[in-house]
Amino acid sequence: MIRGLDCSHWQGTINWSLVKNDNIKFAFAKCTQGNSFKDAKYYNNKISCQANDILFGSYHFANGGDPIQEADFYVANIGALKKGELMCLDWEISHSNPVDWCKKFLDRVYSRSGVRPFLYTNEARVKSLNWKPVVDGNYGLWVAKYGINNGQMNTKPDTGAWDFYAIWQYTSKGSVKGITGNVDLDTYNGSLDSLKKYGVVTINEQSMGRKIAYPIDKVYITQNFGENPAIYKQFGLKGHNGMDFRTKFWDSPLGRRYVMASLSGVVIEIGNQGGAGYGIFIRLKHDGNEQTVYGHLYKTYVKVNQYVNKGQTIGLTDNTGFSTGAHLHLGYREKGWENKINNGYNGYSEPSFE
């Protein structure tokens, strides 16, 4: 059993070094609310947690508007994710269809970030609603139950449709060194390493060099691998050495759509080839030295040496580089590509998608 807390701007400026010394192993900080509010203390809390080796998690407070818009707003503001970091939906409101709303939000966040968020709510809602769709989606439960709310753990909470709770918020009147006033306290019934697994894709979800995830939410392929050899002959290639995806739709008239990592891995290169090649691009390295490259971008949301999860948003598409219109180019090098560098496609292979 390990001890944690959750906080927001209401706790003011926190001395995270003192928090760590008070045996706090994990902490969640409020990031966003609805589709416009950003917590003023979020980035301070995040950076300081990381600096003090406290496992960090972020949470979004639901307002009950459009779940997709709220999810996208949350993901756009969490900042760079590190391996093991956690995410959560904070559900405390009345709504005509809470389970459906939460499921849509959680699914959207997972598709954008590669992390399955916790659902936080109180014991009364856990018991009174049928959360089976959320449970079936493999989203963990973070449940609040205070009892007499005296800063101590009292009777354990009911878990409803879940077999067990992952995190129990047992008081709103906790006291922790480094924080002025009351703070919510939580407990996780397991090791820190097992808690981190809620923040990363599981091993059976990671591609082993055969199937990868689509890097974009709307899949419309405009150019397949190996096509148009006459065009690519000038570059010393047998044909197109990647997959091109259309990005201009009714909801993205400029062709700017979010790009998601097709596999978990580390950012090894971010570049700008100007009006040639990929234009603005990102290159990731994965297990077994596999590589993916994402080209013709408008902007990037990651940094070199940053670890990213499969499905995490890494950039925004555009029309940079050698391009006749807004699109995304995905290149894939499978395991052993170094021995295929002279395959006519510069070591790239045709990807297979999930």
C-alpha positions as CSV (number, residue, x, y, z in Angstrom):
1,M,0.0,0.0,0.0
2,I,1.4,3.4,-1.0
3,R,0.3,6.9,-0.1
4,G,-0.7,9.7,-2.5
5,L,-2.6,12.9,-2.8
6,D,-4.5,15.0,-5.3
7,C,-4.3,18.8,-5.6
8,S,-5.2,21.9,-7.6
9,H,-4.7,25.6,-7.5
10,W,-6.7,25.7,-4.3
11,Q,-3.6,24.3,-2.5
12,G,-1.6,27.3,-3.7
13,T,2.2,26.9,-4.1
14,I,3.3,23.5,-2.9
15,N,6.8,22.6,-1.5
16,W,7.1,19.2,-3.3
17,S,10.4,18.4,-1.6
18,L,8.7,18.5,1.8
19,V,5.8,16.5,0.3
20,K,8.2,13.7,-0.8
21,N,9.8,13.6,2.6
22,D,6.3,13.0,4.1
23,N,6.2,9.7,2.3
24,I,4.0,10.7,-0.6
25,K,4.7,8.4,-3.6
26,F,2.2,9.6,-6.2
27,A,0.2,12.8,-6.8
28,F,-2.5,13.9,-9.2
29,A,-2.8,17.6,-10.2
30,K,-5.8,19.3,-11.8
31,C,-5.0,20.1,-15.4
32,T,-8.3,21.3,-17.1
33,Q,-12.0,21.7,-16.6
34,G,-14.7,21.7,-19.3
35,N,-13.3,23.0,-22.6
36,S,-11.7,26.3,-21.5
37,F,-10.4,26.3,-17.9
38,K,-6.7,25.6,-17.3
39,D,-5.5,25.2,-13.7
40,A,-2.9,27.9,-13.1
41,K,-0.7,25.7,-10.9
42,Y,-0.7,22.6,-13.1
43,Y,2.6,23.0,-14.9
44,N,4.4,24.0,-11.7
45,N,3.0,21.0,-9.9
46,K,3.9,18.7,-12.7
47,I,7.5,19.9,-13.1
48,S,8.1,19.9,-9.3
49,C,6.6,16.4,-8.9
50,Q,8.9,15.0,-11.6
51,A,11.9,16.8,-10.1
52,N,11.2,15.2,-6.8
53,D,10.7,11.7,-8.2
54,I,7.0,11.6,-7.3
55,L,4.9,9.6,-9.7
56,F,2.7,12.3,-11.5
57,G,-0.8,12.1,-12.7
58,S,-3.1,14.7,-14.2
59,Y,-6.9,15.0,-14.0
60,H,-9.7,16.7,-15.9
61,F,-12.8,17.9,-14.1
62,A,-15.8,17.2,-16.3
63,N,-18.4,19.9,-17.0
64,G,-20.7,17.6,-19.0
65,G,-20.5,19.4,-22.4
66,D,-19.3,17.7,-25.5
67,P,-17.2,14.8,-24.2
68,I,-15.0,14.7,-27.4
69,Q,-14.3,18.5,-27.1
70,E,-13.5,18.2,-23.4
71,A,-11.2,15.2,-24.0
72,D,-9.3,16.9,-26.8
73,F,-8.9,20.0,-24.6
74,Y,-7.5,17.9,-21.8
75,V,-5.0,16.0,-24.0
76,A,-3.9,19.3,-25.6
77,N,-2.9,20.7,-22.3
78,I,-1.3,17.8,-20.3
79,G,2.1,18.5,-21.8
80,A,4.7,15.9,-22.6
81,L,3.9,12.5,-21.1
82,K,6.6,10.4,-19.6
83,K,6.5,6.6,-19.2
84,G,4.3,5.6,-16.3
85,E,2.5,8.9,-15.9
86,L,-1.2,8.7,-15.1
87,M,-4.4,10.3,-16.3
88,C,-7.9,10.6,-14.9
89,L,-11.4,11.9,-15.5
90,D,-13.0,13.6,-12.4
91,W,-16.8,13.0,-12.5
92,E,-18.7,14.9,-9.9
93,I,-21.7,16.4,-11.7
94,S,-25.3,15.5,-12.4
95,H,-26.0,14.4,-16.0
96,S,-28.7,12.7,-18.0
97,N,-26.4,9.9,-19.2
98,P,-23.2,9.9,-17.1
99,V,-22.0,6.4,-18.1
100,D,-22.2,7.1,-21.8
101,W,-20.6,10.5,-21.4
102,C,-17.7,9.1,-19.4
103,K,-17.1,6.2,-21.8
104,K,-16.9,8.6,-24.8
105,F,-14.5,10.8,-22.9
106,L,-12.3,8.0,-21.7
107,D,-12.2,6.3,-25.1
108,R,-11.2,9.6,-26.8
109,V,-8.4,10.3,-24.3
110,Y,-7.1,6.7,-24.7
111,S,-7.1,7.0,-28.5
112,R,-5.2,10.4,-28.3
113,S,-2.8,9.6,-25.5
114,G,-2.3,5.9,-25.4
115,V,-3.1,5.9,-21.7
116,R,-6.3,4.5,-20.2
117,P,-7.4,7.1,-17.7
118,F,-8.9,6.3,-14.3
119,L,-12.5,7.2,-13.6
120,Y,-12.7,9.2,-10.3
121,T,-16.1,9.5,-8.7
122,N,-17.7,8.9,-5.3
123,E,-19.0,5.7,-3.8
124,A,-22.7,6.7,-4.2
125,R,-22.3,7.1,-7.9
126,V,-20.3,3.8,-8.1
127,K,-23.2,2.0,-6.4
128,S,-26.1,3.7,-8.1
129,L,-25.1,3.5,-11.8
130,N,-24.3,0.7,-14.2
131,W,-20.7,1.3,-15.1
132,K,-20.2,-2.0,-17.0
133,P,-19.4,-0.2,-20.3
134,V,-16.6,1.6,-18.5
135,V,-15.4,-1.5,-16.7
136,D,-15.4,-3.4,-20.0
137,G,-13.2,-0.7,-21.5
138,N,-10.6,-1.6,-18.8
139,Y,-10.7,1.8,-17.1
140,G,-9.6,1.6,-13.5
141,L,-11.7,3.0,-10.6
142,W,-10.6,5.8,-8.3
143,V,-13.3,6.1,-5.7
144,A,-13.9,8.6,-3.0
145,K,-15.3,7.6,0.4
146,Y,-14.5,9.5,3.6
147,G,-16.6,8.1,6.3
148,I,-16.3,10.4,9.3
149,N,-13.6,12.3,7.3
150,N,-11.1,12.7,10.1
151,G,-8.0,12.4,7.9
152,Q,-7.7,8.7,8.5
153,M,-8.8,5.6,6.6
154,N,-12.2,4.3,7.7
155,T,-14.5,1.7,6.1
156,K,-13.4,0.7,2.6
157,P,-15.6,1.7,-0.3
158,D,-18.0,-0.4,-2.4
159,T,-16.7,-0.9,-5.9
160,G,-19.9,-1.6,-7.8
161,A,-19.3,-3.1,-11.3
162,W,-15.5,-3.1,-10.7
163,D,-13.9,-6.1,-9.0
164,F,-11.7,-3.8,-7.0
165,Y,-10.7,-0.2,-6.7
166,A,-7.3,1.0,-7.9
167,I,-7.1,4.1,-5.8
168,W,-9.2,5.1,-2.8
169,Q,-9.5,8.8,-1.8
170,Y,-10.2,8.4,1.9
171,T,-10.2,12.0,3.2
172,S,-10.5,15.6,2.1
173,K,-9.0,16.7,5.4
174,G,-5.5,15.3,5.1
175,S,-2.4,17.0,6.3
176,V,0.9,16.8,4.4
177,K,4.2,18.7,5.0
178,G,4.7,21.3,2.3
179,I,1.0,22.0,1.8
180,T,-0.8,24.7,3.7
181,G,-4.3,23.6,4.8
182,N,-6.3,20.5,4.0
183,V,-5.6,18.2,1.0
184,D,-7.2,15.1,-0.4
185,L,-5.3,11.9,0.5
186,D,-5.3,8.7,-1.4
187,T,-4.0,5.2,-1.2
188,Y,-3.1,2.6,-3.8
189,N,-3.2,-1.0,-2.7
190,G,-0.1,-2.2,-4.5
191,S,3.5,-1.3,-5.4
192,L,4.6,1.9,-7.2
193,D,5.7,-0.2,-10.2
194,S,2.2,-1.8,-10.6
195,L,0.6,1.7,-10.3
196,K,2.8,2.9,-13.2
197,K,1.4,0.2,-15.4
198,Y,-1.9,2.2,-15.5
199,G,0.1,4.9,-17.3
200,V,1.7,2.8,-20.1
201,V,0.4,0.5,-22.8
202,T,0.6,-3.2,-21.8
203,I,3.1,-5.4,-23.6
204,N,0.4,-7.2,-25.6
205,E,-0.8,-3.9,-27.0
206,Q,2.6,-3.0,-28.3
207,S,3.4,-3.9,-31.9
208,M,6.3,-6.3,-32.3
209,G,7.1,-5.1,-35.8
210,R,4.1,-6.6,-37.6
211,K,1.1,-4.3,-36.9
212,I,1.1,-0.7,-36.0
213,A,-1.6,1.8,-35.1
214,Y,-3.0,4.3,-37.6
215,P,-1.4,7.7,-36.9
216,I,-4.5,9.7,-37.5
217,D,-8.2,9.6,-36.5
218,K,-9.7,9.7,-40.0
219,V,-8.1,7.1,-42.3
220,Y,-8.2,8.0,-46.0
221,I,-5.1,6.8,-47.8
222,T,-4.1,8.9,-50.8
223,Q,-0.9,7.1,-51.7
224,N,0.2,3.6,-50.9
225,F,3.6,2.1,-50.3
226,G,5.4,1.5,-53.6
227,E,3.2,3.6,-55.8
228,N,4.3,6.1,-58.5
229,P,7.8,4.8,-59.3
230,A,8.2,7.3,-62.1
231,I,7.9,10.2,-59.6
232,Y,10.2,8.7,-57.0
233,K,12.9,7.5,-59.4
234,Q,14.4,11.0,-59.2
235,F,15.1,10.3,-55.5
236,G,16.7,7.0,-56.2
237,L,13.7,5.0,-55.0
238,K,11.7,2.2,-56.5
239,G,8.5,4.0,-55.5
240,H,6.8,5.8,-52.6
241,N,8.5,4.6,-49.4
242,G,5.6,5.2,-47.0
243,M,1.9,5.8,-46.7
244,D,0.1,9.1,-47.3
245,F,-3.1,10.0,-45.4
246,R,-5.5,12.7,-46.4
247,T,-5.9,15.4,-43.7
248,K,-8.3,17.9,-45.3
249,F,-11.9,17.2,-44.3
250,W,-15.0,19.3,-43.5
251,D,-13.8,19.6,-39.8
252,S,-10.2,20.4,-40.8
253,P,-10.4,22.7,-43.9
254,L,-6.7,23.7,-43.6
255,G,-5.7,20.0,-43.4
256,R,-4.5,20.3,-39.9
257,R,-5.2,17.2,-37.9
258,Y,-3.5,15.6,-34.8
259,V,-0.8,13.0,-35.4
260,M,-0.6,10.1,-33.0
261,A,2.4,7.8,-32.4
262,S,1.9,4.5,-34.2
263,L,4.0,2.7,-31.6
264,S,5.5,3.5,-28.2
265,G,9.0,4.7,-28.3
266,V,11.5,7.6,-28.0
267,V,11.8,10.7,-30.2
268,I,15.2,10.5,-31.8
269,E,14.9,13.3,-34.4
270,I,12.8,16.4,-35.1
271,G,13.7,18.3,-38.2
272,N,12.7,20.8,-40.9
273,Q,13.8,20.1,-44.4
274,G,12.2,23.4,-45.7
275,G,10.5,23.0,-49.1
276,A,12.1,19.6,-49.7
277,G,11.5,16.1,-48.3
278,Y,9.3,15.7,-45.3
279,G,9.3,19.4,-44.4
280,I,8.7,19.4,-40.6
281,F,9.0,15.9,-39.4
282,I,9.3,13.6,-36.3
283,R,11.2,10.3,-36.1
284,L,10.6,7.8,-33.4
285,K,12.7,4.7,-32.4
286,H,10.9,1.7,-31.0
287,D,11.7,-1.7,-29.5
288,G,14.0,-3.7,-31.7
289,N,15.2,-0.5,-33.4
290,E,12.1,-0.2,-35.4
291,Q,11.4,3.4,-36.6
292,T,8.5,5.5,-37.7
293,V,8.7,8.9,-39.3
294,Y,5.8,11.5,-39.6
295,G,6.2,14.1,-42.3
296,H,4.7,17.3,-43.7
297,L,3.8,18.7,-40.2
298,Y,2.7,22.2,-39.1
299,K,4.0,21.8,-35.6
300,T,5.4,19.3,-33.1
301,Y,4.3,18.6,-29.5
302,V,7.3,16.5,-28.4
303,K,11.0,16.9,-27.8
304,V,14.1,14.8,-28.7
305,N,14.7,12.0,-26.2
306,Q,11.1,12.2,-24.9
307,Y,9.4,8.9,-24.4
308,V,5.9,8.7,-26.0
309,N,3.1,6.2,-25.7
310,K,1.4,4.6,-28.7
311,G,-1.6,6.8,-29.6
312,Q,-0.1,9.9,-27.9
313,T,-0.5,13.1,-29.8
314,I,2.9,14.2,-31.2
315,G,2.2,16.8,-33.9
316,L,-0.2,18.6,-36.2
317,T,-0.4,18.0,-40.0
318,D,0.1,20.5,-42.7
319,N,1.6,20.9,-46.2
320,T,5.3,21.4,-45.5
321,G,8.2,20.0,-47.6
322,F,7.8,18.2,-51.0
323,S,4.1,18.1,-51.1
324,T,1.2,18.9,-53.5
325,G,-1.4,19.4,-50.7
326,A,-2.0,18.9,-47.0
327,H,-1.4,15.3,-45.9
328,L,0.5,13.1,-43.5
329,H,3.3,10.9,-44.6
330,L,4.1,7.8,-42.4
331,G,7.3,5.9,-43.0
332,Y,8.0,2.6,-41.2
333,R,11.3,0.7,-40.8
334,E,10.8,-2.8,-39.3
335,K,13.2,-4.7,-37.2
336,G,16.4,-5.4,-39.1
337,W,15.9,-2.5,-41.5
338,E,19.6,-1.7,-41.3
339,N,20.2,-4.8,-43.4
340,K,17.7,-3.6,-45.9
341,I,18.9,0.0,-46.4
342,N,19.5,-0.8,-50.1
343,N,16.1,-2.3,-50.7
344,G,15.1,0.5,-53.0
345,Y,13.1,2.2,-50.3
346,N,15.9,3.4,-48.1
347,G,15.2,0.7,-45.6
348,Y,11.5,1.4,-45.3
349,S,8.8,-1.3,-45.6
350,E,5.1,-1.4,-46.1
351,P,3.4,-1.2,-42.7
352,S,0.6,-3.5,-41.6
353,F,-2.1,-1.8,-39.5
354,E,-4.1,-3.0,-36.5
